[in-house]
């Protein structure tokens, strides 16, 4: 996914954990629905609802290996912050409108430490001999026999289906699990994770500040992926490449009707079928929309003579996401002008990949990409200065046509490890286990009069998912070609 890495989106000392205590009643609670006053007060109905229910499957569907990986992650955090009480919040679904909610997605730090998404879950790690004791606190599901079984639309199993409780989660995660009413947070605890929490959690946290130190430590620990995490990323990339093929097959249909949204919906449906969801809002841009960096509206038509920029990634059920971009001709064949732009981006991309290796500066692949792009733009007569002047820190004229970054860390977040310090992110050297993207592009907006008329409205980005290895690097998304001829052949082959 393109865009400058959101390094500025760091934790802020002034941001408080949201405390919903005293706010309006939970809109997901059926007892607050004015259309049901008789049910809330009818003793006969309530008593009848307590009986006659059999067993249900409440297995915690934890991804294979996730619990063991989370245990190792907790050990790493414990070693990094000995003697400190630590609290990490999963968060909760946020309201979309009134009593409708966006789909819940647990905070990535919580997922990294537990291996399983639990809405409003709270992980507490307290100092103990040899490390930390870890306990997960949850809101228990309301099962048959409880008044909330049919009255609470957030936790009542009649509304949301059978859910694992404390016993099932403790067994599946090999972790102590207790209910939120038992939660007691040490006064000196450092708090990280999601800022939006439920009323009960907020009351127990007392509106305390989040800890930039804990957030930064977790982000920096997540920079180097272990073998299980890399396997999850490979799986997500494989699913994503299959999704690209599914989208390619639908291009003729999208040209006729449905447009960009038909293709966006095709990939998103695929992602929700083979994984958990798209890892981010899928970008599908045809023609003049392709140069728009975050064109997630996807409400345009698909021009059969234009390029189609596809920036898409499957998020596995573990939470790990791919992030792949290819720019292809909707017709199946590049025009001369389209290919010239694509070829320049390809040369930049290959230069960037060649700069990914252990011991190299993180900035090296960015520098390599930019040198090729600046030279190419100069050769086309599009720069008002020399290549050296453009590449100088006080110049950067070539960035008019690529204002975004050309790569970022990848993992549980599409822009992973964003709370890491500047020194550990941008000033670091590459190490084996780092997962990142390389994604140079050129974005010639249709209304930019500095662009030759034949290039206006052309946007090209090529993005691969890459892992640093002891010997160099591995391109996880290599099954998708990056050259124009290869992409044309691929488009023919997947019809």
C-alpha positions in Angstrom: 0.0 0.0 0.0 1.5 3.3 -1.0 1.9 6.4 1.0 4.6 7.8 3.3 5.1 5.5 6.2 2.8 6.7 9.1 5.7 7.2 11.5 4.0 10.2 12.9 1.1 8.2 14.1 2.9 7.4 17.3 1.5 7.1 20.8 1.0 10.4 22.5 1.3 11.0 26.3 -1.8 13.2 26.1 -4.1 10.6 24.7 -6.2 8.8 27.3 -7.8 5.4 27.3 -11.4 6.0 26.4 -13.7 5.3 29.4 -17.3 4.8 28.4 -18.5 4.6 32.0 -21.5 6.8 32.4 -22.2 7.1 28.6 -25.3 6.1 26.8 -26.3 2.4 27.1 -24.6 -0.1 24.9 -26.6 0.2 21.6 -25.9 -3.5 21.0 -27.9 -4.4 24.1 -31.4 -5.6 23.2 -32.6 -4.4 26.6 -32.2 -0.8 25.4 -34.3 -1.4 22.3 -37.5 0.7 22.7 -39.3 -1.7 20.3 -39.0 -4.6 22.9 -40.3 -3.2 26.2 -42.6 -6.1 26.9 -39.9 -8.7 26.4 -37.6 -7.0 28.9 -40.2 -7.1 31.6 -42.0 -10.3 30.9 -41.1 -12.9 33.6 -42.7 -15.7 31.7 -40.6 -15.1 28.6 -37.4 -14.7 30.6 -38.0 -17.9 32.5 -38.9 -19.8 29.3 -35.6 -18.6 27.7 -33.5 -20.1 30.4 -34.3 -23.7 29.6 -34.3 -26.2 26.7 -30.9 -25.4 25.3 -28.5 -28.2 24.4 -24.7 -28.2 24.0 -23.0 -26.1 21.3 -19.5 -26.0 19.8 -17.5 -23.3 21.6 -14.1 -24.3 20.4 -11.6 -21.4 20.2 -10.5 -21.5 16.6 -6.9 -20.5 17.1 -4.6 -20.6 14.0 -2.1 -23.5 14.2 1.1 -22.4 15.9 -0.3 -19.0 17.0 -0.4 -19.8 20.7 3.2 -21.0 20.8 4.3 -18.0 18.8 2.5 -15.7 21.2 4.1 -17.4 24.2 7.6 -16.7 22.6 6.6 -13.1 21.9 5.6 -12.6 25.6 9.0 -14.0 26.6 10.7 -11.5 24.4 8.7 -8.7 25.8 9.4 -9.9 29.3 13.1 -10.0 28.7 12.9 -6.4 27.2 11.0 -5.0 30.1 11.9 -6.9 33.3 10.2 -6.0 36.5 7.6 -3.8 34.9 3.8 -4.5 35.0 2.4 -4.4 31.4 -1.1 -4.1 30.1 -2.2 -4.4 26.4 -5.7 -3.8 25.2 -7.4 -5.6 22.3 -10.0 -2.8 21.8 -13.6 -3.1 20.6 -15.6 -2.6 17.5 -16.3 1.0 16.8 -19.7 2.4 16.0 -20.4 2.9 12.3 -23.8 4.5 12.8 -26.1 4.3 15.9 -26.4 0.6 16.7 -24.3 -0.7 13.7 -20.7 -1.4 14.2 -17.6 -1.9 12.0 -16.2 -5.4 12.1 -13.9 -5.9 15.1 -10.2 -6.2 14.5 -8.0 -6.6 17.6 -5.0 -4.3 18.1 -1.9 -5.8 16.5 0.2 -5.7 19.7 -2.6 -7.7 21.5 -2.6 -10.2 18.6 1.2 -10.5 18.7 1.1 -11.4 22.4 -2.0 -13.6 22.6 -2.4 -15.2 19.2 -6.2 -14.7 19.2 -8.6 -11.8 18.9 -10.9 -11.2 21.8 -13.1 -8.1 21.8 -12.4 -6.0 24.9 -9.7 -8.4 25.9 -7.0 -7.2 28.3 -3.7 -8.9 28.7 -1.9 -8.2 31.9 1.7 -9.3 32.5 3.0 -8.9 36.0 6.6 -9.4 37.2 7.4 -12.9 38.5 10.4 -15.0 39.2 12.2 -15.5 35.9 10.0 -13.2 33.9 6.3 -12.3 33.9 3.0 -14.0 34.7 0.4 -13.4 32.0 -3.3 -13.3 32.4 -6.0 -12.6 29.8 -9.2 -10.9 31.0 -12.3 -11.2 28.9 -16.0 -10.5 29.0 -17.5 -14.0 29.3 -20.1 -14.9 26.7 -23.7 -14.9 28.1 -24.8 -18.5 27.8 -28.2 -20.2 28.2 -29.5 -19.6 31.8 -28.1 -16.1 32.0 -30.4 -13.1 31.6 -28.0 -11.6 29.1 -28.2 -14.7 26.9 -31.1 -13.2 25.0 -30.9 -9.6 26.2 -27.3 -8.5 25.4 -26.7 -8.1 21.6 -22.9 -7.8 22.2 -22.2 -10.9 24.3 -25.4 -12.9 24.4 -24.9 -16.1 22.5 -28.5 -16.0 21.1 -27.4 -12.9 19.2 -23.7 -13.6 18.3 -23.6 -17.4 18.4 -21.7 -19.7 20.7 -18.4 -18.3 21.8 -15.4 -19.7 23.7 -15.3 -18.6 27.3 -12.5 -18.5 29.8 -12.0 -22.3 30.0 -11.9 -22.8 26.2 -9.5 -19.9 25.7 -7.2 -21.0 28.5 -6.9 -24.4 27.0 -6.4 -23.2 23.4 -4.0 -20.4 24.3 -2.1 -22.1 27.2 -2.8 -18.9 29.1 -4.5 -18.0 32.3 -7.9 -16.5 31.5 -10.2 -14.7 33.9 -13.2 -12.4 33.6 -13.0 -8.7 33.4 -14.8 -8.2 36.7 -11.6 -9.7 38.3 -9.3 -7.2 36.5 -7.1 -5.2 38.8 -4.4 -3.1 37.1 -1.3 -2.3 39.1 -0.9 1.4 39.7 2.6 1.4 38.0 1.5 -0.6 35.0 2.4 0.6 31.5 -0.6 0.5 29.1 -0.6 0.0 25.3 -2.9 -1.3 22.6 -6.2 0.1 21.5 -7.6 3.4 22.8 -11.2 2.4 22.5 -12.4 0.2 25.2 -15.7 -0.8 26.9 -17.2 0.8 30.0 -16.1 -2.0 32.3 -12.5 -1.9 31.1 -12.4 1.9 31.1 -13.6 2.1 34.7 -10.8 -0.3 35.8 -8.1 1.5 33.9 -9.3 4.8 35.4 -8.6 6.8 32.3 -4.9 6.4 32.6 -2.4 7.5 29.9 -1.0 5.0 27.4 2.7 4.4 27.5 4.8 5.5 24.5 7.7 3.3 26.0 5.6 0.1 25.9 4.2 0.9 22.5 7.7 1.6 21.1 9.2 -1.5 22.7 6.5 -3.7 21.2 6.9 -2.1 17.7 10.7 -2.6 17.8 10.3 -6.2 19.0 8.0 -6.9 16.0 10.5 -5.6 13.4 12.2 -8.9 13.1 9.8 -11.7 12.3 10.2 -15.3 13.5 9.7 -18.4 11.4 6.0 -18.7 12.2 5.3 -15.1 11.3 7.2 -15.4 8.0 5.1 -18.5 7.2 2.0 -16.5 7.8 3.2 -13.7 5.5 4.1 -16.2 2.8 0.6 -17.7 3.1 -1.0 -14.2 2.9 1.0 -13.4 -0.2 0.0 -16.7 -1.9 -3.7 -15.9 -1.2 -3.2 -12.4 -2.5 -1.6 -13.6 -5.8 -4.7 -15.8 -6.3 -6.8 -12.8 -5.6 -5.0 -10.8 -8.4 -5.9 -13.6 -10.8 -9.5 -13.5 -9.7 -9.6 -9.8 -10.3 -7.9 -10.1 -13.7 -10.7 -12.5 -14.9 -13.3 -10.0 -14.0 -11.8 -7.1 -16.0 -14.1 -7.6 -19.0 -17.1 -7.7 -16.8 -16.0 -4.5 -15.0 -15.5 -2.7 -18.3 -19.0 -3.5 -19.3 -20.6 -2.6 -16.0 -19.6 -2.4 -12.3 -16.3 -0.5 -12.9 -13.6 -0.3 -10.3 -15.9 -1.3 -7.5 -16.7 -4.6 -9.2 -12.9 -5.4 -9.1 -12.5 -4.1 -5.6 -15.4 -6.2 -4.4 -14.0 -9.3 -6.3 -10.8 -9.1 -4.3 -12.4 -8.3 -1.0 -14.8 -11.2 -1.4 -11.8 -13.5 -2.1 -9.9 -12.1 0.9 -12.8 -12.7 3.2 -13.1 -16.3 1.9 -9.5 -17.5 2.1 -8.5 -15.2 5.0 -9.9 -12.8 7.5 -10.4 -9.7 5.3 -8.5 -7.4 3.1 -5.5 -6.1 5.0 -6.4 -2.5 4.2 -8.8 -0.7 1.9 -8.1 -2.2 -1.6 -7.0 0.4 -4.1 -8.3 -0.1 -7.6 -7.6 2.8 -9.9 -8.4 3.0 -13.7 -6.9 5.6 -16.0 -6.8 9.0 -14.3 -7.6 7.5 -11.0 -4.4 5.3 -11.0 -2.1 8.3 -10.1 -4.3 9.0 -7.0 -2.2 7.4 -4.2 -5.1 6.3 -2.0 -7.9 5.8 -4.5 -10.0 3.6 -2.2 -13.3 5.1 -3.3 -13.1 3.0 -6.5 -16.3 4.6 -7.8 -15.0 5.1 -11.4 -15.5 3.1 -14.5 -12.8 0.8 -16.0 -11.4 2.3 -19.2 -10.5 -0.5 -21.6 -7.6 1.5 -23.1 -6.1 2.7 -19.8 -3.9 1.2 -17.1 -5.4 -0.3 -14.0 -3.5 0.1 -10.7 -4.3 -2.7 -8.2 -2.9 -2.4 -4.6 -4.4 -5.3 -2.7 -3.5 -7.7 0.2 -5.2 -10.6 2.0 -5.0 -10.5 5.7 -4.8 -14.1 7.1 -7.0 -15.1 10.0 -3.8 -14.7 12.1 -3.8 -11.0 11.3 -0.7 -11.0 9.1 -1.2 -9.2 5.8 0.3 -9.1 2.4 0.6 -5.8 0.4 1.1 -6.2 -3.3 0.7 -3.8 -6.2 0.8 -4.3 -9.9 -0.2 -2.0 -12.7 -1.7 -3.7 -15.8 -3.4 -2.6 -19.0 -7.1 -3.3 -19.0 -6.9 -4.3 -22.6 -4.1 -6.8 -21.9 -1.5 -4.9 -23.9 0.5 -1.8 -22.9 0.5 1.2 -25.2 3.9 2.7 -26.1 3.5 5.6 -23.6 2.2 3.3 -20.9 5.1 0.9 -21.4 7.7 3.6 -21.2 6.4 4.7 -17.8 6.1 1.1 -16.6 9.6 0.2 -17.8 11.1 3.1 -15.9 9.3 2.1 -12.7 10.4 -1.5 -13.3 14.1 -0.3 -13.5 13.6 1.6 -10.3 12.0 -1.4 -8.6 14.8 -3.7 -9.5 17.4 -1.2 -8.2 15.5 -1.0 -4.9 15.3 -4.8 -4.6 19.0 -5.1 -5.2 19.6 -2.8 -2.2 17.8 -5.0 0.2 20.3 -7.2 2.2 21.5 -7.6 5.7 23.8 -4.9 6.9 22.5 -2.3 4.4 21.1 0.9 5.6 17.3 1.0 5.6 17.4 4.1 3.4 19.4 2.3 0.7 16.5 0.9 -1.2 14.8 4.3 -1.1 17.9 6.0 -2.5 18.4 3.4 -5.2 14.8 3.7 -6.4 14.9 7.5 -6.4 18.2 7.7 -8.3 16.7 5.7 -11.2 13.4 7.7 -11.2 15.2 11.1 -11.1 17.5 10.1 -14.0 14.6 8.8 -16.1 12.5 12.0 -15.5 15.5 14.1 -16.4 16.0 12.2 -19.6 12.4 12.9 -20.5 12.9 16.6 -19.9 10.5 16.7 -17.0 12.9 18.2 -14.3 13.7 21.9 -14.1 17.1 21.1 -12.5 19.9 18.5 -13.0 19.7 15.0 -11.5 22.1 15.9 -8.8 20.2 19.0 -7.8 16.9 17.0 -7.8 18.4 14.3 -5.6 19.9 16.8 -3.1 18.0 17.2 0.2 17.1 20.8 -0.7 15.9 19.9 -4.2 13.7 16.8 -4.5 12.0 18.1 -7.6 11.4 14.6 -8.9 9.2 13.9 -5.8 6.4 15.9 -7.5 5.7 12.7 -9.3 6.2 10.4 -6.3 5.4 12.2 -3.1 5.0 9.0 -1.1 7.6 6.6 0.3 8.8 3.6 -1.6 8.6 1.0 1.2 7.7 0.1 4.8 7.8 -2.7 7.3 5.1 -5.3 6.9 3.5 -7.8 9.3 0.4 -7.6 11.5 -0.1 -4.1 10.2 0.2 -3.1 6.5 2.5 -0.3 7.7 3.9 -2.3 10.5 5.9 -1.2 13.6 4.8 2.4 13.2 5.5 3.2 16.9 9.2 2.3 16.6 11.7 5.1 17.2 13.2 7.0 14.3 16.5 5.4 15.1 15.2 1.9 15.0 13.1 2.4 11.9 14.6 4.9 9.4 18.2 4.9 10.7 18.4 1.1 11.3 20.4 -1.4 9.3 18.6 -4.3 7.7 18.6 -7.5 9.6 17.5 -11.1 8.7 13.8 -11.5 9.5 12.8 -8.0 8.6 9.7 -8.0 6.3 9.1 -5.0 4.1 7.7 -3.7 0.8 9.5 -2.1 -2.1 7.1 0.0 -4.1 8.4 2.8 -6.3 6.0 4.4 -8.7 5.3 7.4 -11.0 2.1 9.4 -10.7 1.3 11.7 -13.6 -2.0 13.4 -12.7 -4.4 14.3 -15.6 -4.4 17.9 -14.5 -0.6 18.3 -14.1 0.5 20.6 -16.9 4.2 19.9 -16.3 3.6 16.4 -17.6 3.7 15.8 -21.4 0.2 15.4 -22.7 0.7 11.8 -23.8 1.7 10.8 -20.2 -1.1 12.7 -18.3 -3.4 10.4 -16.4 -0.9 7.5 -16.2 -0.1 6.1 -12.8 2.2 3.1 -12.3 3.3 1.4 -9.1 5.0 -2.0 -8.6 5.1 -3.4 -5.1 6.7 -6.6 -3.8 6.7 -8.1 -0.3 10.3 -8.9 0.7 12.1 -10.6 3.6 15.7 -9.9 4.5 17.6 -13.2 4.6 21.2 -14.0 5.9 22.3 -14.1 2.2 20.3 -11.2 0.8 16.5 -11.2 0.4 13.5 -13.3 -0.7 10.7 -11.8 -2.8 7.6 -13.4 -1.4 5.5 -12.1 -4.3 7.8 -13.1 -7.1 5.1 -15.3 -8.7 3.6 -12.1 -10.1 5.8 -10.7 -12.9 7.1 -7.2 -12.6 8.0 -6.6 -16.3 5.5 -5.4 -18.9 5.9 -8.5 -21.2 5.6 -10.8 -18.2 2.5 -9.1 -17.0 0.9 -9.3 -20.5 1.7 -13.0 -20.6 0.3 -13.4 -17.0 -2.9 -11.7 -18.1 -3.3 -14.1 -21.0 -2.5 -17.1 -18.8 -5.1 -16.6 -16.1 -8.1 -16.0 -18.3 
